[in-house]
Amino acid sequence: MRTRVVITGLGCVSPVGNDVPTLWRNLLAGQSGAGPITHYDARGHKVQIAAEVKGFDGNAIFGRGEARRMDRFSQFAVYAARQAVEDAALVIDDHNRDRIGVMLGSGVGGLTTLFEQMQVYAQRGPDRVSPFLVPMMLPDTAPGMVAITLGVRGPNMAVVSACASGTNALGEAAEAIRRGSADVILTGGSESVIVPIAIAGMAVMNALSTRNADPQGASRPFDRDRDGFLMGEGAAVLVLESLEHAQRRGANIFAEVTGYGTTNDAYHISAPAENGAGAAVCMQLALDSAGLRPDEIGYINAHGTSTQLNDKSETAAIKTVFGAHAYHVPVSSTKSMTGHLLGAAGALEAVVCVKVLQDQIVPPTINYTTPDADCDLDYVPNQARKAALRHVMSNSFGFGGHNATIILSRFADTERGVSQ
């Protein structure tokens, strides 16, 4: 019998809230986290807007000495992990620390530190570069710092698959628990790359919205007038456990990880395969692993970046997999509010899907005003919606042709007769 994997804790740092209750409240209200870039002087730049994390003071949280040794993406990861462990009421001690792992996704890692230290190198010479540069910029530093901070010694790694990283991390963490490598894994993703070089690189690819005068209206997934995504930042961490372990310690179970699929388009380094072919295979694999029919999925949290190619190809992929049911399943993109957190996007959207299952409410796609003939599904425009849901799907796709899909389900503890 396949080991069942459940979710028992959630934590986040995001453009619309630095804890899960605030995140969820703002998403249901259709609140955008976008605004003018404050991390640097963006005047004169083609793109001057982003979805920044607000009110996060690493010095206050970690102390100045510790904070200066961690890139912002690692600070986010550790803070979100602490929240998740507390939410799960998970006690870590010498009896279990070797069976608790960390698997976090990041598409880029510590680019903020690398950019800053490149400036130091150029202006002051090689001997003035920080001795913390290398460990601070590596993508695996975030899971490493989480392990050091919490004292967990199980499997530990970074998962790097561009914008699919967070979803891949969650899926791979679930598989690691199924094969017995750990009893508990803290998983998710973290990213912070609102720095001039990253924004400039995306801007010259025409990947980002240039609605500088209207930042909160800039991210408009599936809308005919979409012109690119909005860079976001943040982190999300979920506590995954084997069902047996969670029940043994009397944990509150929020949802179950029932399906996972991952593929590659093998088509183009930055454009999706025609008609979303690779994404369709990925979604079907997730359905197959969950043992579900398409018509049993009640909601899809779309990758929905607000780029012309992604939204069109993802819509086509959903139609391929879901057939006639595609027109009956709500599909929304919370990136319309959070922006695109790159390697952390899928992790944050997994947290959203857990809340969808708990509260039976679907968050909206905001800024949806003008339908696109190529994007003709139910995108839950502009207002949250109540729904009766048992199974939900979340998609993440990334540069390099990476595709990842997870399916989360409501958990019913039949022995106690409690639906959670």
SVG drawing of the C-alpha trace seen along z (x, -y; Angstrom):
<svg xmlns="http://www.w3.org/2000/svg" viewBox="-20 -58 62 60">
<polyline fill="none" stroke="black" stroke-width="0.4" points="0.0,0.0 1.3,-3.4 2.3,-5.6 -0.1,-8.5 1.5,-12.0 -0.4,-14.8 0.2,-18.5 0.2,-19.6 1.7,-23.1 1.9,-26.2 4.1,-29.3 4.7,-32.2 6.2,-35.5 4.5,-37.2 3.7,-40.5 0.2,-40.3 1.0,-39.2 3.8,-37.7 1.8,-35.0 -0.9,-32.6 -4.0,-34.2 -3.1,-37.7 -2.2,-36.2 -5.5,-34.3 -7.6,-37.3 -6.0,-39.6 -6.3,-37.1 -10.0,-36.6 -10.4,-40.4 -8.7,-40.6 -5.9,-42.8 -2.9,-43.3 0.6,-43.4 2.0,-45.4 3.6,-48.8 6.6,-50.9 9.9,-49.3 11.5,-50.5 14.5,-48.1 16.4,-50.4 16.0,-53.5 14.1,-52.3 13.7,-55.7 14.7,-55.5 14.2,-51.8 11.7,-50.2 10.1,-48.3 9.6,-50.3 7.0,-48.1 7.0,-44.8 5.3,-42.9 7.6,-43.4 7.4,-41.9 6.5,-44.6 7.3,-45.1 10.0,-42.4 12.9,-43.4 15.6,-40.7 17.7,-42.6 14.8,-42.6 13.9,-38.9 17.4,-37.4 19.6,-40.0 22.0,-42.2 24.9,-39.8 23.0,-36.8 20.9,-38.7 24.0,-40.0 25.1,-36.4 21.9,-35.5 20.7,-36.6 17.1,-37.9 15.8,-34.7 17.3,-32.6 15.8,-35.0 12.4,-34.5 12.8,-30.7 13.9,-30.4 11.1,-32.7 8.4,-30.8 9.8,-27.5 9.5,-28.7 5.9,-29.6 5.2,-26.2 6.8,-24.2 4.9,-26.3 1.6,-25.8 2.2,-22.1 3.0,-22.0 6.0,-19.9 8.4,-19.4 12.0,-18.7 14.4,-16.9 17.0,-14.2 14.4,-11.5 13.2,-12.7 15.7,-15.3 17.4,-12.6 14.0,-11.8 13.1,-15.4 14.3,-16.7 14.2,-20.0 13.6,-20.3 13.2,-23.9 13.0,-25.2 14.6,-28.4 14.9,-29.3 17.8,-31.7 19.2,-31.7 21.0,-34.6 21.2,-37.0 20.8,-40.0 24.0,-39.2 25.8,-38.4 24.7,-41.7 25.8,-43.7 29.2,-41.9 29.8,-42.4 29.5,-46.1 31.9,-45.9 34.4,-44.0 34.1,-46.6 34.4,-49.6 36.7,-48.4 38.6,-45.4 38.6,-41.6 40.0,-41.7 36.9,-43.6 34.4,-41.0 32.5,-39.5 33.7,-36.1 30.1,-35.2 29.4,-35.7 29.6,-32.1 27.4,-30.5 25.0,-33.4 24.3,-33.1 23.9,-29.3 20.4,-28.1 21.0,-25.3 21.8,-27.8 18.1,-28.3 17.4,-24.6 20.8,-24.5 20.0,-27.5 16.6,-26.1 18.2,-22.8 20.8,-24.7 18.2,-27.0 15.8,-24.2 18.3,-21.4 17.0,-18.9 19.4,-16.4 17.3,-14.4 17.5,-14.7 18.3,-18.3 18.5,-19.8 17.6,-22.6 15.4,-21.8 16.1,-24.1 13.8,-23.9 13.1,-27.6 9.5,-28.6 8.5,-25.0 11.0,-24.7 8.5,-25.1 6.0,-22.6 8.8,-20.2 10.2,-20.5 6.8,-19.6 6.3,-16.7 9.8,-15.3 9.4,-15.7 6.2,-13.7 8.0,-11.0 10.9,-10.9 8.4,-10.3 6.7,-7.6 10.0,-5.7 10.8,-6.0 13.7,-8.5 12.1,-10.7 9.0,-10.9 8.7,-14.7 9.9,-17.1 9.7,-20.9 9.2,-21.8 8.3,-24.8 10.4,-27.5 12.0,-30.9 13.0,-33.7 14.1,-37.3 15.4,-38.8 13.9,-42.2 17.3,-43.6 18.3,-45.7 20.0,-43.0 17.1,-40.5 14.5,-43.0 16.5,-44.3 17.1,-40.8 13.4,-39.9 12.5,-43.3 14.6,-42.9 12.9,-39.6 9.6,-41.4 8.5,-39.1 7.5,-41.8 4.5,-44.2 5.4,-47.8 2.2,-49.3 4.3,-51.5 1.5,-54.0 -0.8,-51.2 1.1,-48.6 -1.9,-47.1 -3.5,-46.5 -0.4,-45.2 -0.7,-41.5 -3.8,-40.4 -3.7,-36.7 -5.8,-35.4 -7.0,-38.9 -6.7,-39.9 -4.6,-43.0 -2.0,-41.2 1.5,-42.4 3.7,-40.3 4.2,-39.2 5.0,-41.2 8.1,-40.1 7.3,-39.0 9.3,-37.7 8.7,-35.7 8.7,-32.2 6.3,-29.4 7.0,-26.3 4.7,-23.4 5.2,-20.6 4.7,-17.2 4.4,-14.0 3.5,-10.4 0.0,-9.9 1.1,-7.3 3.6,-9.8 1.0,-12.6 -1.6,-10.4 0.8,-9.0 1.6,-12.5 -2.0,-13.7 -1.3,-16.4 -4.0,-18.5 -4.2,-17.4 -4.9,-20.1 -4.8,-18.3 -3.3,-15.3 -0.8,-15.2 -2.4,-12.8 -0.9,-13.5 2.3,-14.6 3.5,-14.9 6.6,-16.4 7.8,-16.6 9.9,-18.6 8.8,-20.1 12.2,-19.5 11.1,-22.3 12.5,-25.8 14.5,-27.3 11.9,-30.0 8.8,-29.4 6.2,-26.7 5.5,-23.8 2.9,-24.5 -0.6,-24.0 0.9,-23.2 1.7,-19.7 4.3,-19.1 2.0,-20.7 -0.8,-18.4 1.3,-15.3 2.3,-16.6 -1.2,-17.2 -2.3,-13.8 0.6,-12.2 -0.6,-13.9 -4.1,-12.7 -2.9,-9.1 -0.7,-9.1 -3.7,-10.3 -6.0,-7.8 -8.5,-10.5 -10.6,-11.4 -10.4,-14.9 -14.0,-15.6 -13.0,-15.0 -10.8,-18.1 -12.9,-20.9 -10.4,-23.8 -7.1,-24.6 -4.6,-27.1 -3.1,-28.0 0.5,-29.0 -1.2,-31.9 1.7,-34.4 0.0,-37.1 2.2,-36.5 0.7,-36.0 2.3,-32.6 1.9,-31.0 -1.8,-31.8 -2.7,-30.7 -0.8,-27.4 -1.9,-26.6 -5.5,-27.1 -4.9,-24.7 -3.3,-22.1 -6.2,-22.2 -8.6,-21.6 -6.6,-18.7 -6.6,-17.0 -10.0,-17.9 -12.1,-17.8 -15.6,-19.2 -15.0,-19.5 -12.5,-22.2 -15.4,-24.6 -16.8,-23.6 -13.8,-23.7 -12.9,-27.1 -9.3,-28.2 -7.7,-31.1 -4.3,-32.7 -3.3,-34.2 -0.3,-35.7 -2.7,-38.5 -2.3,-39.6 1.1,-38.2 3.1,-38.7 5.3,-35.9 7.6,-34.5 9.6,-32.4 10.9,-29.4 8.7,-30.1 5.5,-30.6 4.4,-26.9 5.0,-26.7 2.9,-29.8 0.2,-28.5 0.2,-25.1 -0.5,-27.0 -3.3,-28.7 -4.7,-25.4 -4.6,-24.1 -6.7,-27.1 -9.1,-26.5 -9.7,-23.0 -10.1,-24.1 -12.5,-27.0 -14.1,-25.8 -13.6,-29.2 -11.8,-29.8 -9.7,-33.0 -10.2,-35.2 -8.2,-36.3 -8.2,-40.0 -7.8,-42.6 -9.7,-40.3 -11.7,-42.8 -11.4,-41.8 -11.9,-38.2 -9.4,-36.6 -10.8,-34.2 -7.8,-31.9 -8.4,-31.9 -12.1,-31.0 -12.3,-29.1 -13.8,-30.1 -11.1,-32.2 -13.1,-33.3 -12.9,-36.9 -12.4,-39.5 -14.4,-38.0 -13.8,-35.0 -16.3,-32.2 -17.7,-29.5 -17.4,-26.0 -17.7,-22.4 -14.2,-20.9 -12.6,-17.6 -9.5,-17.7 -7.6,-20.7 -4.7,-20.9 -1.8,-23.4 0.4,-24.0 3.9,-25.4 5.9,-25.8 9.5,-27.2 12.2,-28.2 14.0,-25.2 10.7,-23.5 10.1,-22.4 6.5,-21.4 5.2,-20.4 1.7,-19.6 0.5,-18.6 -2.9,-17.5 -4.1,-18.1 -7.1,-16.6 -9.3,-17.1 -8.4,-14.6 -11.1,-12.6 -10.0,-10.8 -12.6,-8.0 -11.5,-6.5 -12.4,-9.7 -15.1,-10.8 -13.6,-14.2 -13.3,-16.0 -10.4,-18.5"/>
</svg>
